[in-house]
Amino acid sequence: MVVNAAEPGRDETGLPDDRADPSTRLEGWRRFVEADPAVFELLPDQQWQALSPQLRKPYDKARIAYHSELQVVRTSTVKEIAHQGRLLTLLNQREHGARRGMIVSGQWTTGKTTALKQLGRTHELRVQQRYPGSDRIPVVYITAPPKGSPRKLALEFARFLGLPVINPRHNTIDVTSAVCQVMIEARTDLVLVDEIHLLNHATTAGEDSPIT
């Protein structure tokens, strides 16, 4: 049996034991980017049959943990989205006004979120390689809130960045300005917004959302 070696923050299977931070928060996103793919070597049937109950239990636990990681398959869709996203980031490098964007559409459960996150992960790893040890936040990843409005959307960005709790007295402009200032200082150059269909276009606020 071969799994990733146990490290701080990992259990005996070599897999992360704390999944409290979602990838829509900075710490969770960084864990997603930096996580090594799980490795598992399936024992031949005879060796598995020969395992004692004490050894079979951790083996089966490691096998289940490995499958629960849902390893990403580099399908043609994932490759194409990563390629197009990479081209857009290169084209946007010298833009001083509106940047080019991309919308990924398709049926449910076809891998849109997976492809989007892989694009962000690939980009962030490239930035880390180019600027090792920097405190940049090259990628921001959020999920659009249901019946979204400009304020709700800005709050999602604030939560990702870990900004202090926003006071109810802060209006949309206040929140947006704070978010933009942090993203400028952190040299953010790729913003990923998942589930944009959740924005409510039936309201004036939804129609005015900046990503629509």
Secondary structure, DSSP 8 states (H G I E B T S, - for coil): -------TTB-TTSSBS---S-TTSHHHHHHHHH----------HHHHHH--HHHHHHHHHHHHHHHHT------HHHHHHHHHHHHHHHHGGG-SS----------TTSSHHHHHHHHHHHHHHHHHHHSTT-----EEEEE--TTB-HHHHHHHHHHHHT-----TT--HHHHHHHHHHHHHHTT--EEEEE-GGGB-TTSHHHHT-TT-
